Amino acid sequence: MLTNRQLLLPYILPYMAYVAIASLPADILSREVNYGLRLAVVTALLLWARRWYCSLTGPGSPLVSVCCGAAAGVAGAGLWVVLLAPFVEAEAPAGWSGLSFALRLVAAGLLVPVFEELMMRGYVFRLALQWDKERGKGTGQAFQAALDERSLDEVKPGEWSWAAVGISTLVFTAGHGMPEWPASIAYGLLMCALWAWRKDLVSCIAAHATTNIVLAVYVLRTGNWQYW
């Protein structure tokens, strides 16, 4: 059984690769090429790392979890718009072609939910939970013990603590721009609640995917591009 330190790279690398490619200047790569590269590179990394990932399913029915996640995702999209609205101004589509929009939709709807939930609720949440348990036992160097003596597979489905909820939500929020922080905090809490309720990651992935797809449809229909 691999320790959490040994599992860090497989969980964090797809996220870091996506962010790195997204950060490339627009004069180097067109939107279409940029999103195509993200899809190709991150998909390859996920396939490479899949042998080390924790189970996405739990004790309940995966189909029920997907349905519950989808419902939570619709609610999450509404929550995101309401909480982001006071901090953003209306934006024009800024030259999104049909192809670039489609590639972004595929990335946001099918790719981002997988690697982001694996990292945030699959790794960060569980590591924080194990650190909290070590700390509660009075273990010296509790974080080092959680990294080098514990494994993600030891976490029971749906197991949680307030420290794990808080830390994973803050890390999730840090990956978003400042205007998105209130919405990100609320969404991170929603995903933690879904994990505790359904006891699996498939519900969180389904929720995240639904939210991103609903937001994409919303901005396309309304022209409110500031929400996506």
WOZI-V841817 format. One record per backbone hydrogen bond with DSSP energy under -1.0 kcal/mol. CO is the residue of the C=O (numbers start at 1). NH is the residue of the N-H. E is the energy in kcal/mol with one decimal. If there is no record, write none. Layout:
CO_NH_E / CO_NH_E
This chain:
3_7_-1.4 / 7_11_-1.5 / 8_12_-2.4 / 9_13_-2.6 / 12_16_-2.5 / 13_17_-2.7 / 14_18_-2.2 / 15_19_-2.3 / 16_20_-2.5 / 17_21_-2.4 / 18_22_-2.3 / 19_23_-1.4 / 21_24_-1.3 / 25_28_-1.8 / 25_29_-1.4 / 30_34_-2.9 / 31_35_-2.8 / 32_36_-2.1 / 33_37_-2.6 / 34_38_-2.3 / 35_39_-2.4 / 36_40_-2.2 / 37_41_-2.8 / 38_42_-2.2 / 39_43_-1.6 / 40_44_-1.9 / 41_45_-2.2 / 42_46_-2.4 / 43_47_-2.2 / 44_48_-2.2 / 45_49_-2.3 / 49_52_-2.1 / 56_201_-1.4 / 56_202_-2.5 / 61_65_-2.2 / 62_66_-2.5 / 63_67_-2.2 / 64_68_-2.9 / 65_69_-2.9 / 66_70_-2.5 / 67_71_-2.1 / 68_72_-2.4 / 69_73_-2.4 / 70_74_-1.9 / 71_75_-2.0 / 72_76_-2.6 / 73_77_-2.0 / 74_78_-1.8 / 75_79_-2.4 / 76_80_-2.5 / 77_81_-2.2 / 78_82_-2.4 / 79_83_-2.4 / 80_84_-1.8 / 81_85_-2.0 / 84_87_-2.0 / 85_88_-1.0 / 97_101_-2.4 / 98_102_-2.0 / 99_103_-2.6 / 100_104_-2.2 / 101_105_-2.5 / 102_106_-2.3 / 103_107_-2.4 / 104_108_-3.1 / 105_109_-2.8 / 106_110_-2.4 / 107_111_-1.1 / 107_112_-3.1 / 111_115_-1.9 / 112_116_-2.5 / 113_117_-1.5 / 114_118_-2.1 / 115_119_-1.7 / 116_120_-3.1 / 117_121_-1.2 / 117_122_-1.9 / 119_124_-3.1 / 120_125_-2.3 / 123_127_-3.0 / 124_128_-2.6 / 125_129_-2.1 / 126_130_-2.4 / 127_131_-2.5 / 128_132_-2.4 / 129_133_-2.1 / 130_134_-2.3 / 131_135_-2.7 / 132_136_-2.2 / 133_137_-1.3 / 134_139_-2.4 / 135_138_-1.3 / 141_145_-2.3 / 142_146_-2.3 / 143_147_-1.9 / 144_148_-2.9 / 145_149_-2.4 / 147_5_-2.4 / 150_4_-2.1 / 151_154_-1.9 / 152_155_-1.8 / 156_159_-2.3 / 161_165_-2.3 / 162_166_-2.8 / 163_167_-2.9 / 164_168_-2.1 / 165_169_-1.9 / 166_170_-2.2 / 167_171_-2.4 / 168_172_-2.4 / 169_173_-2.4 / 170_174_-2.1 / 173_176_-2.0 / 177_180_-1.6 / 178_181_-1.8 / 180_184_-3.0 / 181_185_-2.7 / 182_186_-2.0 / 183_187_-2.5 / 184_188_-2.8 / 185_189_-2.2 / 186_190_-1.9 / 187_191_-2.3 / 188_192_-2.0 / 189_193_-2.3 / 190_194_-2.1 / 191_195_-2.2 / 192_196_-2.4 / 193_197_-2.1 / 194_198_-3.0 / 195_199_-2.0 / 201_205_-2.7 / 202_206_-2.4 / 203_207_-2.2 / 204_208_-2.7 / 205_209_-2.6 / 206_210_-2.4 / 207_211_-2.6 / 208_212_-2.2 / 209_213_-2.3 / 210_214_-2.9 / 211_215_-2.5 / 212_216_-1.8 / 213_217_-2.4 / 214_218_-2.5 / 215_219_-2.6 / 216_220_-2.0 / 217_221_-2.2 / 218_222_-2.6 / 219_223_-2.3 / 223_225_-1.6 / 224_227_-1.5 / 225_228_-1.5
